[in-house]
Structures are given as C-alpha cells and as structure tokens.
Amino acid sequence: MSTSLKQAVTAGLGLAILLATAGSASALTDRAEWLRYLHAQRAAATEAVVREAPAASTPALRDSRAQPAPATPLPTTVALRGELPMSSGLSVRGEGPPQLAAAPAGSVAAARPMPQIDPAFLPADVSYTGKFAPGTIVIDTEERYLYLVKSGGQARRYGVGVGRPGFQWAGTHRISMKREWPGWTPPPQMRKRQPELPAYMEGGPNNPLGARAMYLGSSLYRIHGSNQPWTIGHEVSSGCIRMRNEDVTELYDQVKVGTKVVVLR
C-alpha cells in the first residue's frame, strides 16, 4: 500500500477514535460538515493512488496511436537525356517543352519523297496514222514513247526510258523471248564500266529488269520493267527500252514471241 493511502486510512481511524471517546454528538458542531470533510479526504486519497500507479498500467493514447508515415513528395519534373530537372514541367536540356529528335538519316521519317513520273508519259489510247501494221511495236526514242499499233487507226501509247547519249540506236527486231521477273546477267562491257555490278542477279523487285522482259532478237537489248519508274521519259539506259512495271506487264500480255519491234531515232 502506498504512503498516501496509509495516511488516509490512519486519518479515518483517528477520527473514529475521536468520535468514540467524545461519547457525545456535542464533539462535533455540525455532523454534516464532518461527513463532507471525510468524503473529500477519501476522494483525495483515491486520486493520489491513481496518480502513483505505474505508467505502464495506463496506456498513453497519444503515443499508442499509429502515426502515418510521412509522404514522400512526388517529383514534379521528368528530366530527359540525363539533364537536371527544372522546377516544374517536362524538360529536355532545360529548353522548355520536349521536342522530337530529328529522325536518323535513312529512316522512313527522314526519307525524301520519291520523284514522280511526268503524267505525260502515263499510258493512253491515241490516234495512229503511221505506216506500220496492227500488232507492231514502234518506239520513238526522240519523243520517248512506245506505241502498240491497233486496228482502226488507233494505238496504245506508253512512256519509256531510252538509251543515254552514246547508247542510242535504231533498227528492227522481233521479240525472241519473254520472261517474267527475269534474272539479270550484266554484259562484260557493262561490268567493265561498272565493276561493282554482280555477275548475276536473281529476278525480283530489286532487279533492274523489273517485272517483265521481252528480248529483242539476238541483241543485248530488251524491253523491260524498272524499279525506278521516275526515270521514264528520260535518257537513262545502256540501250534497253525501260517501262514502268505495270505498263510492261500490260504490254507483255498483249504481244507474242515473234512480234515486230521498230526502234526509231
């Protein structure tokens, strides 16, 4: 028992002895006043006991409450390319809003638009009053047109690429062979001029002979397609007659081996 509680109990016993020895209510002038006094003393003793109880017996609500962990502040800036972040916003090298980097050379975004064929060299049906019979192919290298002569004074006209200066020629041949997606064997004279050329190239979209080829007699010349359609209408070849792939395919389907081909200058 604590000291304060012992003192309170002793005081109560002493009061009881005092009342007993007095033997009369006259010892107290006002019994109600003494009862109030005793009640106050008892309450004071109880409060003292509560104050002196071990701290562990009364949980401290303030300390026992789980406190939320301090929030980690979120970054306000995303820095790109290893640069230091600015105070706010998205930055690249500290120059304000991000800019798109230039596309590397050779990429789709950086590629230049392909040259387009001159519309004057697109296929067309035209009047024909020349001397050659229907079914004849006539090539005018000055105008850079190929005509497939039709009956009734008509012809189907196609734009072509022709031999560059030094490789121009004129003459008459017949189609000796037809090939779809032909392979290409550059002649020795060409390989001498261009040593980087392969000895042989398989047919396909990257082959300079294109989708179709019609060989002219025993010569080295052909009417063939091209993987460079923008060259149609120009002097570009080593003597062959060059057409767009879609045009040479159309012509190929209309002529046979033995068809007469006239090249004019």
C-alpha positions in Angstrom: 0.0 0.0 0.0 1.3 3.4 -0.9 2.2 6.1 1.7 -0.7 8.3 0.7 -3.2 5.5 1.1 -1.8 4.6 4.5 -2.1 8.2 5.7 -5.7 8.4 4.5 -6.6 5.2 6.4 -4.8 6.3 9.6 -6.7 9.6 9.4 -10.0 7.8 9.2 -9.2 5.6 12.2 -8.1 8.5 14.2 -11.4 10.3 13.5 -13.4 7.2 14.6 -11.5 7.0 17.9 -12.0 10.7 18.5 -15.8 10.3 18.0 -15.9 7.3 20.3 -14.0 9.0 23.1 -16.1 12.1 22.8 -19.1 9.9 23.6 -21.4 12.6 22.5 -22.5 14.4 19.4 -21.5 17.6 21.1 -17.9 16.9 20.0 -19.0 17.9 16.5 -20.7 21.1 16.0 -22.0 20.1 12.6 -22.1 16.3 11.7 -23.0 17.1 8.1 -19.9 19.3 7.8 -17.7 16.4 9.1 -19.2 14.0 6.6 -18.4 16.3 3.7 -14.9 16.6 5.0 -14.5 12.8 5.2 -15.8 12.4 1.6 -13.3 15.0 0.3 -10.5 13.2 2.1 -11.5 9.8 0.7 -11.7 11.3 -2.8 -8.2 12.9 -2.4 -6.8 9.6 -1.3 -8.2 7.7 -4.3 -6.9 10.4 -6.7 -3.4 10.0 -5.1 -3.5 6.2 -5.7 -4.4 6.7 -9.3 -1.6 9.3 -9.8 1.1 7.0 -8.3 0.1 3.9 -10.3 2.9 2.6 -12.7 2.9 4.4 -16.1 2.6 1.0 -17.9 -0.8 0.3 -16.3 -2.4 3.3 -18.1 -1.8 3.2 -21.9 -0.9 6.6 -23.3 -3.4 7.0 -26.1 -1.3 9.7 -27.8 1.8 7.5 -28.0 -0.1 4.3 -28.9 -1.8 5.7 -32.0 -0.2 4.6 -35.2 1.1 7.7 -36.9 1.1 7.7 -40.7 4.5 7.6 -42.4 5.5 11.0 -43.8 4.5 11.0 -47.5 7.4 11.1 -49.9 7.0 14.1 -52.2 6.3 13.2 -55.8 8.7 14.6 -58.4 7.3 17.5 -60.3 9.7 17.2 -63.2 10.8 14.4 -65.5 14.2 15.0 -66.9 15.2 13.5 -70.2 18.6 12.7 -71.6 20.2 12.8 -68.1 19.7 16.5 -67.6 18.9 18.1 -64.3 15.2 18.6 -63.7 13.7 22.1 -63.8 11.3 23.4 -61.2 8.2 22.1 -63.0 7.0 20.6 -66.2 8.7 18.3 -68.7 12.1 19.5 -69.9 14.7 18.5 -72.4 18.1 20.1 -71.8 16.3 22.9 -69.9 14.7 24.3 -73.0 11.0 24.1 -72.1 8.6 21.6 -73.7 10.1 18.5 -75.2 10.9 18.5 -78.9 11.0 15.5 -81.2 14.5 14.4 -82.1 15.4 14.5 -85.7 14.9 11.2 -87.5 18.1 9.4 -88.3 19.2 9.5 -91.9 17.8 6.7 -93.9 14.7 6.3 -91.7 11.2 6.4 -93.0 10.6 9.8 -91.3 13.7 11.3 -92.9 13.2 9.8 -96.4 12.7 12.3 -99.2 9.6 11.9 -101.3 10.1 9.7 -104.3 10.2 11.6 -107.7 7.1 11.1 -109.7 6.7 10.2 -113.3 5.6 13.0 -115.6 1.9 12.5 -116.3 2.5 13.0 -120.0 4.2 9.6 -120.0 1.3 7.6 -118.5 -0.4 5.1 -120.8 -3.0 6.5 -123.2 -5.1 5.4 -126.2 -4.2 7.7 -129.2 -4.9 8.0 -132.9 -2.2 6.4 -135.1 -1.8 7.2 -138.8 1.7 5.7 -139.4 2.7 3.0 -141.9 3.1 0.1 -139.5 0.6 -2.7 -139.3 -1.5 -3.5 -136.3 0.4 -5.6 -133.8 3.7 -3.9 -134.4 5.6 -2.2 -131.6 7.0 1.2 -132.6 9.4 3.0 -130.3 10.1 6.7 -130.9 13.3 7.4 -128.9 13.2 11.1 -129.6 9.7 11.5 -128.1 10.3 8.7 -125.6 7.1 6.8 -126.5 6.3 3.2 -127.3 3.3 2.5 -129.5 1.5 -0.8 -129.8 -0.3 -0.3 -133.1 -4.0 -1.3 -133.0 -6.5 -1.6 -135.8 -8.8 1.2 -136.9 -6.2 3.9 -136.7 -5.6 3.5 -133.0 -2.6 2.7 -130.8 -1.8 2.2 -127.2 0.9 4.6 -126.1 3.3 4.2 -123.2 6.1 6.4 -121.9 9.6 4.8 -121.9 13.1 5.5 -120.8 15.7 5.2 -123.6 19.4 5.0 -124.1 21.5 7.8 -122.8 23.9 9.6 -125.1 26.4 7.1 -126.6 24.0 4.2 -126.2 21.2 5.2 -128.6 20.4 3.1 -131.6 17.7 2.4 -134.2 16.7 -0.7 -136.0 14.2 -3.5 -136.4 14.0 -6.7 -134.4 11.5 -9.3 -133.3 10.7 -10.5 -129.8 12.8 -13.6 -129.4 12.0 -14.4 -125.8 9.7 -13.4 -122.9 10.4 -13.7 -119.2 8.5 -12.9 -116.0 10.6 -11.4 -113.2 13.8 -12.2 -115.2 17.2 -12.6 -113.8 19.9 -10.3 -115.0 23.4 -11.0 -116.2 25.2 -7.7 -116.9 27.2 -8.0 -120.1 31.0 -7.8 -119.9 31.1 -4.4 -121.4 28.8 -3.1 -118.7 30.8 -4.8 -115.9 33.9 -3.2 -117.2 32.4 0.2 -116.9 30.8 -0.6 -113.6 33.0 -3.2 -111.7 30.7 -3.1 -108.7 27.9 -4.9 -110.6 27.3 -8.6 -109.8 28.0 -11.3 -112.3 24.3 -12.3 -111.9 21.2 -11.0 -110.1 18.1 -13.1 -109.4 14.8 -11.7 -110.6 12.6 -9.8 -108.1 11.6 -6.3 -107.1 15.2 -5.1 -106.7 16.3 -6.4 -110.1 16.7 -3.5 -112.6 14.9 -5.5 -115.3 11.7 -5.3 -113.3 8.6 -7.4 -113.6 8.8 -8.5 -117.3 11.3 -8.6 -120.1 10.9 -9.0 -123.9 14.3 -9.8 -125.6 14.9 -8.3 -129.0 16.4 -10.8 -131.5 20.0 -11.8 -130.7 20.9 -8.3 -129.5 21.7 -7.3 -125.9 18.6 -5.1 -125.9 15.3 -5.7 -124.2 12.0 -4.0 -123.5 11.8 -4.4 -119.7 10.3 -3.1 -116.5 12.0 -1.0 -113.9 12.4 -0.5 -110.2 13.0 3.2 -110.9 9.7 4.4 -112.5 10.6 8.0 -112.1 13.2 7.6 -114.9 10.5 7.1 -117.5 10.7 9.8 -120.1 14.5 10.2 -119.8 17.7 9.1 -121.5 18.9 6.7 -118.7 19.7 3.2 -120.0 22.5 1.5 -121.8 20.3 1.0 -124.8 17.4 -1.0 -123.4 13.8 0.3 -123.5 12.6 0.9 -120.0 8.9 0.9 -118.8 7.0 1.1 -115.6 6.4 -2.4 -114.2 2.6 -2.1 -114.5 3.0 -0.9 -118.1 5.4 -3.5 -119.2 3.1 -6.2 -117.7 0.2 -4.9 -119.7 2.3 -4.9 -122.9 3.7 -8.3 -122.2 0.2 -9.8 -122.0 -0.7 -8.3 -125.5 2.2 -9.5 -127.6 3.8 -12.8 -128.5 7.2 -14.1 -129.4 7.8 -13.0 -133.0 6.2 -9.6 -132.6 7.9 -7.0 -134.8 9.7 -4.1 -132.9 10.8 -1.0 -134.8 13.1 1.5 -133.0 13.2 5.0 -134.5 15.6 7.9 -133.9 
